[in-house]
Amino acid sequence: MVDIPFDTTAGVAPAEVAEVELYHPRSWWTRYVFSQDAKVIAIQYSITAMSIGMVALVLSWLMRLQLGFPGTFSFIDPNQYLQFITMHGMIMVIYLLTALFLGGFGNYLIPLMVGARDMVFPYVNMLSYWVYLLAVLVLTATFFVPGGPTGAGWTLYPPQAILSGTPGQDWGIALMLASLILFIIGFTMGGLNYVVTVLQARTRGMTLMRMPLTVWGIFTATVMALLAFPALFVASVMLLLDRLLGTSFFMPALVEMGQLSKYGGGSPILFQHLFWFFGHPEVYIVALPAFGIISDLISVHARKNIFGYRMMVWAIVGIGALSFVVWAHHMYVSGMHPYFGFFFATTTLIIAIPTAIKVYNWVLTLWRGDIHLTVPMLFALAFIITFVNGGLTGLFLGNVVVDVPLSDTMFVVAHFHMVMGIAPIMAVFGGIYHWYPKVTGRMLDDVLGKFHFWVSFLGAYAVFFPMHYLGLLGMPRRYHDIGETSFIPASAHDLNAFMSVAALIVGFAQLVFLFNLIWSLFKGKESGGNPWGAASLEWQTPETPPGHGNWGKELPIVYRWAYDYSVPGAARDFVPQNEPPAGLLAQGAHP
């Protein structure tokens, strides 16, 4: 009997296609600015996304100041408050999280994790970043045009979005829609790269069922985005035509300021369907890369193979598929037929099953593991706790009879931020702390990292957990000033002030994080090639940071999955993916 380790092979098939020749930069500009190297493009995406994210952070501060201390800051009037809500929501969901997970983590990790030299279409990859940057600049321009940015809410519902009573209904909404159109064009270029690279550029031995779960999460999210973003694209184009040319795709006949408007025959509900057909998959376009990153972080920092790998893969794929048939649970209050409400409530509850499978598998991976409470591991554990909390409130809102009275209250804000705000941001931070040594060759400062974690985690709960209570009291969302309302006690206003102070403190912690990023780049401790003792392929590169082409003269050969930790009888507590089995080593094979 020969003892063959799990998921290894006696040999690896020869390469079927020749390597694609890399583009070699000829100047500083083509190396660092108009770069075709996925690693540089990933850093460009990340810096741009975090920069516009800081704008959204400041907007959230302004909103919290108004809610916590109404009437104190005279420069925050009702119009500006609505504009802050709209821009904060759109930036965080689209321009920060989507761009950071797919453009940042996707570009950096996919080629390294599957053993490729670069993305399949490097020039198109470069264009995708510059179109994204153009979309961000167009969005930012709305702060400086007459009337300011749109105040229609981040969902941009017509007819409100383009009627004269809405802030930013002139230039603001037009530039917002143009920016979204540009963003989707740029993403499509990048997304095709991610999908084709995963399917076509994997190195020898890297089967689909040996890919790290981070790649599976980003790959599935990208496929979803390529199917979901076209709905937002056509909705944006049609609403832009309604605004600029006077068409009536979404605008019904209505009276505005005592005058019969020029519109007639359009359907606002059609826009809601198009928006949410994109909007709910978007939740999982952000969540699935986070699921993958968290799976890898837990396995590495608990020194244990991931529990139920194939189940985890199929859960990711199942979540991706189911997310396309739940969109109208955002529209229960739009007057849909009860049978439709029953269908969408049922599918909403069914999608909790593969999500719960992932949580069980994470917990069972941690069970009896050698858990190292590093900063990445702390963020991973915080993600699990927060996603479970947010998911439980989602079970309430998925039911029609509960959702209808809670729909326009702070309860929805609390649920949405737990699932779509705090949890993915925890995964982002965990991923940055984990892979920063690979990107820079230096470690982030551990003391600053733990300070950042505890203030961010506890502070986020201080901000958003009390919102559930405020929502159950009936406190409405999107209101500039609640005022003296009989059903809202004075203690709720005190709670709002407490949450606002907590939000300012959490924001300060993010400045500490940015300082850590920059300071460690020059002064951080040198990390070596594999500081965490990780088995996945990206940590096995001959250089750290990886050089142009990632792998030197020869691409690696993969002999096993990415989660061989604490293997009995192994020389170390991990076995890299590109380390041949003992039988092949005896025959002179090399990694």
C-alpha positions in Angstrom: 0.0 0.0 0.0 1.3 3.5 -0.9 0.1 6.3 1.2 -0.8 9.1 -1.2 -1.6 12.5 0.4 -5.1 13.9 -0.2 -5.6 15.3 -3.7 -2.2 14.6 -5.1 -1.4 12.9 -8.4 1.3 10.5 -9.5 2.2 12.9 -12.4 1.2 16.1 -14.1 0.1 16.3 -17.7 2.4 18.1 -20.1 1.6 21.7 -21.1 -0.9 21.9 -23.9 -0.2 25.4 -25.1 2.9 27.6 -25.3 3.3 30.5 -22.9 2.0 33.9 -24.0 4.8 36.4 -24.4 4.6 39.2 -21.9 4.4 42.9 -22.7 7.7 44.5 -21.4 7.5 48.1 -20.4 9.9 50.5 -22.1 9.7 53.5 -19.8 8.7 54.7 -16.4 5.3 55.7 -17.7 4.5 52.2 -19.2 5.9 50.5 -16.1 4.0 52.4 -13.4 1.3 54.6 -14.9 0.0 53.1 -18.1 1.0 49.7 -16.9 -0.2 46.4 -18.3 1.0 44.4 -15.3 -2.0 43.1 -13.3 -0.1 43.7 -10.0 0.4 47.4 -10.8 -3.2 47.8 -12.0 -4.4 46.2 -8.8 -2.6 48.8 -6.7 -4.0 51.6 -9.0 -7.5 50.2 -8.5 -7.0 49.9 -4.7 -5.5 53.4 -4.2 -8.3 55.0 -6.3 -11.1 53.0 -4.5 -9.7 53.9 -1.1 -9.4 57.6 -2.1 -13.0 57.9 -3.2 -13.9 55.7 -0.1 -12.5 58.4 2.2 -14.9 60.9 0.5 -17.8 58.6 1.4 -16.4 58.3 5.0 -16.5 62.1 5.4 -20.1 62.2 4.0 -21.1 59.6 6.6 -19.6 61.8 9.3 -21.6 64.8 8.1 -24.8 62.7 8.1 -24.2 61.4 11.6 -23.4 64.9 12.9 -26.8 66.1 11.6 -28.7 63.0 13.0 -26.9 63.1 16.4 -27.0 66.9 16.9 -29.9 68.3 14.7 -29.9 72.0 14.2 -26.3 72.4 15.4 -24.6 72.5 12.0 -26.5 75.1 9.9 -24.5 74.3 6.7 -26.1 70.8 6.5 -29.6 71.7 5.1 -32.2 69.1 4.0 -31.1 69.2 0.4 -27.4 68.6 1.2 -28.4 65.8 3.6 -30.1 63.9 0.8 -27.1 64.5 -1.5 -24.8 63.1 1.2 -27.0 60.0 1.5 -27.0 59.4 -2.2 -23.3 59.9 -2.8 -22.2 57.9 0.3 -24.3 54.9 -0.7 -23.3 54.9 -4.3 -19.6 55.3 -3.6 -19.4 52.7 -0.9 -21.4 50.0 -2.8 -20.1 50.5 -6.4 -17.0 52.6 -6.5 -15.3 51.3 -3.3 -16.3 47.7 -2.5 -16.9 46.4 -6.1 -13.8 48.0 -7.4 -11.7 46.9 -4.5 -12.7 43.3 -4.4 -12.7 42.7 -8.2 -10.3 45.3 -9.5 -7.9 45.3 -6.5 -7.9 41.8 -5.0 -8.9 40.2 -8.3 -6.1 41.7 -10.4 -3.4 41.0 -7.8 -4.4 37.5 -6.7 -5.9 35.7 -9.7 -2.7 35.4 -11.8 -0.6 34.5 -8.7 -3.1 32.0 -7.3 -3.7 30.1 -10.5 0.0 30.2 -11.6 -0.3 32.6 -14.6 2.2 35.2 -15.6 -0.5 37.9 -16.0 -4.0 38.5 -17.1 -4.9 37.1 -20.5 -5.6 40.5 -22.0 -3.2 42.9 -20.4 -3.9 45.9 -22.6 -7.7 45.6 -22.0 -6.9 45.3 -18.3 -5.1 48.6 -18.4 -8.0 50.2 -20.2 -10.4 48.9 -17.6 -8.6 50.8 -14.8 -8.5 54.1 -16.8 -12.2 53.9 -17.6 -12.9 53.2 -13.9 -10.8 56.3 -13.0 -12.7 58.4 -15.5 -16.0 57.2 -13.9 -14.7 58.2 -10.5 -13.7 61.6 -11.7 -17.1 62.2 -13.4 -18.8 61.2 -10.1 -16.5 63.5 -8.2 -17.4 66.4 -10.6 -21.0 66.3 -9.4 -19.8 68.1 -6.2 -18.7 71.1 -8.3 -21.5 71.5 -10.8 -24.5 73.9 -10.4 -27.0 72.3 -8.0 -24.5 69.8 -6.7 -24.8 66.0 -6.8 -28.2 64.3 -7.1 -30.2 63.8 -3.9 -32.5 61.1 -5.2 -31.1 58.4 -2.9 -28.5 55.8 -4.0 -31.2 53.8 -5.8 -32.0 56.8 -8.1 -35.7 56.0 -8.3 -37.7 57.9 -11.0 -39.8 60.0 -11.2 -38.2 61.7 -8.1 -34.7 61.5 -9.5 -35.4 63.9 -12.4 -38.2 66.2 -11.1 -37.4 69.8 -10.3 -38.0 69.4 -6.5 -35.1 67.0 -6.1 -31.5 68.4 -5.4 -29.1 67.9 -8.2 -31.9 67.1 -10.8 -30.1 69.2 -13.4 -26.3 68.3 -13.8 -26.1 66.0 -10.8 -28.3 63.1 -12.0 -26.9 63.3 -15.5 -23.3 63.0 -14.4 -24.2 60.3 -11.9 -25.8 58.2 -14.6 -22.9 58.9 -17.0 -20.5 57.8 -14.3 -22.3 54.5 -13.8 -22.3 53.8 -17.5 -18.6 54.4 -17.6 -18.0 52.2 -14.6 -19.9 49.3 -16.1 -17.9 49.6 -19.4 -14.7 49.6 -17.4 -15.8 46.7 -15.3 -16.8 44.6 -18.3 -13.3 44.9 -19.7 -11.8 43.8 -16.4 -14.4 41.1 -15.8 -13.8 39.4 -19.1 -10.1 39.3 -18.1 -10.8 37.6 -14.7 -13.1 35.0 -16.2 -10.9 34.1 -19.2 -7.7 34.0 -17.0 -9.3 31.6 -14.5 -10.6 29.3 -17.3 -7.7 29.5 -19.7 -4.4 30.5 -18.0 -4.2 28.1 -15.0 -0.8 26.5 -14.7 -0.2 22.7 -15.1 -1.9 20.7 -12.3 -4.1 23.7 -11.2 -7.6 22.1 -11.7 -10.7 24.0 -10.9 -11.1 22.0 -7.7 -7.6 22.9 -6.6 -8.1 26.7 -6.8 -8.1 28.6 -3.6 -11.6 29.7 -2.5 -10.6 33.4 -2.9 -10.3 32.7 -6.7 -13.7 30.9 -6.7 -15.3 33.8 -4.9 -13.9 36.4 -7.3 -14.6 34.3 -10.3 -18.2 33.6 -9.4 -18.8 37.2 -8.5 -17.4 38.3 -11.8 -19.7 36.0 -13.8 -22.6 37.4 -11.8 -21.5 41.0 -12.4 -21.3 40.3 -16.2 -24.9 39.1 -16.1 -26.3 41.7 -13.6 -24.5 44.9 -14.6 -26.2 45.1 -18.0 -29.6 45.6 -16.2 -28.1 48.7 -14.5 -26.5 49.8 -17.7 -29.7 49.9 -19.7 -31.6 51.4 -16.8 -29.0 54.2 -16.6 -29.1 54.8 -20.3 -32.9 54.9 -20.4 -33.1 57.3 -17.3 -30.5 59.5 -18.9 -32.6 59.7 -22.0 -35.7 60.6 -19.9 -33.7 63.4 -18.3 -31.9 64.8 -21.4 -34.2 64.0 -24.3 -37.6 63.9 -22.6 -38.4 60.3 -23.4 -40.8 58.4 -21.1 -39.3 55.0 -20.3 -39.8 55.4 -16.6 -41.8 58.7 -16.3 -45.6 58.5 -16.1 -48.0 61.4 -16.8 -47.8 63.6 -13.8 -48.4 67.2 -12.6 -45.3 69.1 -11.5 -45.6 72.5 -9.8 -49.2 72.8 -11.0 -48.3 72.1 -14.6 -48.9 68.9 -16.6 -45.4 67.6 -17.4 -44.1 66.6 -20.8 -43.9 63.0 -19.8 -46.5 60.2 -20.1 -46.7 56.4 -20.4 -43.6 55.4 -18.5 -43.3 52.9 -15.6 -41.3 53.8 -12.5 -41.7 50.2 -11.4 -39.8 49.0 -14.5 -36.8 51.0 -13.3 -37.1 49.3 -9.8 -37.1 45.9 -11.4 -34.0 46.7 -13.6 -32.2 48.3 -10.7 -32.8 45.5 -8.2 -32.1 42.8 -10.8 -28.6 44.3 -10.6 -28.9 45.5 -7.0 -29.4 42.2 -5.2 -26.8 40.2 -7.1 -24.5 43.2 -6.2 -24.8 42.2 -2.6 -23.2 38.9 -3.4 -20.8 40.4 -6.0 -19.3 42.0 -2.9 -20.0 39.1 -0.5 -18.6 36.2 -2.5 -15.0 37.6 -2.8 -15.3 38.3 0.9 -16.3 34.7 1.6 -13.3 33.4 -0.4 -10.9 35.7 1.3 -12.2 34.8 4.8 -12.0 31.1 4.0 -8.3 31.4 3.1 -7.5 33.6 6.1 -9.2 31.2 8.5 -7.4 28.1 7.0 -3.9 29.8 7.1 -4.2 31.4 10.5 -5.9 28.3 12.2 -3.2 26.0 10.6 -6.0 23.7 9.4 -7.3 22.5 6.1 -10.6 24.1 5.1 -13.5 21.9 6.1 -15.7 20.7 3.2 -13.8 22.4 0.4 -16.1 21.0 -2.4 -19.2 22.0 -0.4 -17.8 25.5 0.0 -17.3 25.7 -3.8 -20.8 24.6 -4.6 -22.2 26.9 -1.9 -20.5 29.8 -3.7 -21.9 28.8 -7.0 -25.3 28.1 -5.5 -25.4 31.5 -3.8 -24.5 33.1 -7.1 -27.3 31.4 -9.0 -30.0 31.9 -6.4 -29.1 35.6 -6.0 -30.8 36.3 -9.4 -34.2 35.2 -8.2 -34.6 37.2 -5.0 -34.4 40.8 -6.3 -38.0 41.9 -5.7 -37.8 41.4 -2.0 -36.6 45.0 -2.1 -39.9 45.9 -3.6 -42.5 44.5 -1.2 -43.9 48.0 -0.6 -44.3 48.7 -4.3 -47.7 47.0 -4.4 -46.7 43.7 -6.0 -49.2 40.7 -6.2 -49.1 38.6 -3.0 -48.1 35.5 -5.0 -45.0 37.3 -6.2 -44.3 38.3 -2.6 -44.6 34.7 -1.6 -42.2 33.6 -4.3 -39.6 36.2 -3.5 -39.9 35.6 0.2 -39.4 31.9 -0.3 -36.3 32.3 -2.5 -34.9 34.8 -0.1 -35.1 32.2 2.7 -33.7 29.4 0.5 -30.6 31.4 -0.2 -29.8 31.4 3.5 -29.1 27.6 3.2 -25.8 27.7 1.2 -24.8 30.8 3.2 -25.3 28.9 6.4 -23.3 26.0 5.0 -20.4 28.4 4.6 -20.7 29.6 8.2 -20.8 26.0 9.5 -17.7 25.1 7.5 -15.8 28.1 8.8 -16.7 27.2 12.4 -15.7 23.5 11.8 -12.4 24.7 10.2 -11.7 26.6 13.4 -12.8 23.7 15.6 -9.6 22.3 17.3 -7.4 24.3 15.0 -4.1 25.9 16.1 -5.7 29.4 16.0 -3.2 32.3 15.8 -4.9 35.6 16.7 -3.0 37.6 14.1 -4.6 40.8 12.8 -5.9 39.1 9.6 -7.4 36.4 11.8 -9.1 38.9 14.1 -10.7 40.6 11.0 -11.8 37.2 9.7 -13.5 36.3 13.0 -15.2 39.7 13.1 -16.5 39.1 9.5 -18.1 35.8 10.5 -19.8 37.4 13.6 -21.0 40.4 11.7 -22.3 38.5 8.7 -24.2 36.2 10.9 -25.8 39.1 12.8 -26.7 40.9 9.6 -28.0 37.7 8.0 -30.3 37.0 11.0 -32.0 40.4 10.5 -32.2 39.6 6.8 -34.5 36.6 7.7 -36.9 39.1 9.3 -36.8 41.5 6.3 -37.2 38.7 3.8 -40.8 38.1 5.1 -43.4 40.4 3.6 -45.5 41.0 6.7 -42.4 42.0 8.7 -40.7 44.0 6.0 -43.6 46.3 5.1 -43.7 48.1 8.5 -39.9 48.1 8.8 -39.1 49.0 5.2 -38.6 52.7 5.7 -37.0 52.6 9.2 -33.5 52.6 10.6 -33.8 48.8 11.0 -33.2 48.4 7.2 -30.1 50.8 7.5 -28.8 48.6 10.3 -29.3 45.3 8.4 -27.9 46.7 5.2 -24.7 48.1 6.8 -24.1 44.9 8.8 -24.3 42.7 5.7 -23.1 45.1 3.0 -21.0 47.5 4.9 -19.2 46.3 8.0 -18.8 42.6 7.1 -17.2 43.2 3.6 -15.0 46.0 5.0 -13.8 43.5 7.7 -12.9 41.1 4.9 -11.1 43.9 3.0 -9.0 44.8 6.0 -8.2 41.2 6.7 -7.1 40.7 3.1 -4.9 43.8 3.1 -3.2 42.8 6.4 -2.7 39.2 5.1 -1.4 40.0 1.6 0.4 43.3 2.3 3.7 41.4 2.9 3.4 39.8 -0.6 2.7 43.2 -2.2 5.5 45.2 -0.5 7.9 42.7 1.2 7.2 44.3 4.5 4.8 43.6 7.5 2.3 46.1 8.7 2.8 47.2 12.3 1.1 44.8 14.6 0.3 47.2 17.5 -1.3 49.7 15.1 -3.1 46.9 13.4 -4.7 45.6 16.6 -5.6 49.1 17.6 -7.3 49.6 14.2 -9.1 46.3 14.5 -10.6 46.8 18.0 -11.7 50.4 17.4 -13.2 49.6 14.0 -15.0 46.4 15.2 -16.4 47.6 18.5 -17.0 51.1 17.1 -19.0 49.7 14.1 -21.2 47.8 16.5 -21.7 50.9 18.6 -22.8 52.7 15.5 -25.1 50.2 13.8 -26.3 47.8 16.5 -28.5 50.4 18.2 -30.1 51.2 14.9 -32.1 48.0 15.1 -33.8 49.3 18.2 -34.4 52.7 16.6 -36.0 51.0 13.6 -38.3 48.9 15.8 -39.4 52.2 17.5 -40.4 53.4 14.0 -37.6 56.0 13.5 -37.7 56.7 9.7 -34.6 56.6 7.5 -33.6 59.4 5.0 -35.0 62.1 7.3 -32.9 65.2 7.8 -34.5 66.0 11.2 -36.8 63.7 13.1 -38.1 66.5 15.3 -40.5 66.1 18.2 -42.3 62.9 17.5 -44.7 61.3 20.0 -43.7 57.7 19.3 -39.9 58.3 19.5 -38.7 58.8 23.1 -36.0 61.3 24.2 -33.7 58.3 24.9 -33.6 57.6 21.1 -32.2 61.0 20.4 -29.5 60.4 23.1 -28.8 57.1 21.4 -28.4 58.9 18.0 -25.9 61.3 19.6 -23.9 58.3 21.0 -23.8 56.6 17.6 -22.6 59.8 16.0 -19.7 60.1 18.4 -18.8 56.4 17.8 -18.9 57.0 14.0 -16.3 59.8 14.4 -14.0 57.6 16.5 -14.3 54.7 13.9 -13.4 57.2 11.2 -10.3 58.3 13.1 -9.2 54.6 13.3 -9.2 54.4 9.5 -6.7 57.3 9.4 -4.5 55.2 11.7 -4.8 52.4 9.2 -3.8 54.6 6.3 -0.8 55.8 8.3 0.2 52.2 9.0 0.0 51.4 5.2 2.3 54.3 4.3 4.7 54.1 7.3 5.2 50.3 6.9 6.0 50.6 3.3 9.3 52.3 4.3 9.8 51.3 7.9 8.0 48.0 8.3 9.8 44.8 9.3 10.9 42.8 6.2 8.5 39.9 5.8 10.4 37.3 3.8 8.7 35.3 1.1 6.0 33.5 3.2 5.6 35.0 6.6 2.3 33.3 7.4 3.5 29.8 6.3 0.7 29.6 3.7 0.4 26.7 1.2 -1.3 28.5 -1.7 0.6 29.3 -4.8 0.9 33.1 -4.5 3.3 32.7 -1.5 5.7 30.4 -3.5 6.9 33.0 -6.0 10.7 33.2 -6.4 10.7 36.9 -5.5 8.8 39.0 -3.0 7.3 41.3 -4.2 6.7 39.2 -7.3 8.7 40.4 -10.4 7.4 41.0 -13.9 5.8 37.7 -15.1 5.5 36.5 -11.5 7.3 33.2 -11.8 10.8 33.7 -13.2 11.9 31.3 -16.0 9.4 28.5 -15.4 5.8 28.4 -14.3 5.1 26.3 -11.2 3.5 22.9 -11.3 0.7 22.2 -8.9 0.4 18.8 -7.2 -2.3 19.4 -4.6 -5.0 21.7 -3.3 -4.2 24.9 -1.4 -5.1 23.8 2.1 -2.5 21.2 3.2 -2.0 22.3 6.8 -0.9 20.3 9.9 -0.3 17.2 7.6 0.7 14.2 9.7 4.3 13.2 9.0 5.1 16.3 7.0 8.4 18.2 7.7 6.5 21.5 8.2 3.0 22.2 9.3 2.1 23.1 5.7 2.8 21.6 2.3 2.9 24.2 -0.6 0.8 23.5 -3.7 3.9 23.2 -5.9 5.8 20.8 -3.7 5.8 17.3 -5.4 4.7 14.3 -3.4 7.4 12.1 -1.9 7.2 9.5 -4.7 7.9 12.2 -7.4 10.7 13.8 -5.3 12.4 10.4 -5.3 12.3 10.5 -9.1 14.0 13.9 -9.2 10.9 16.1 -9.7 11.3 19.7 -8.7 8.7 22.3 -7.4 
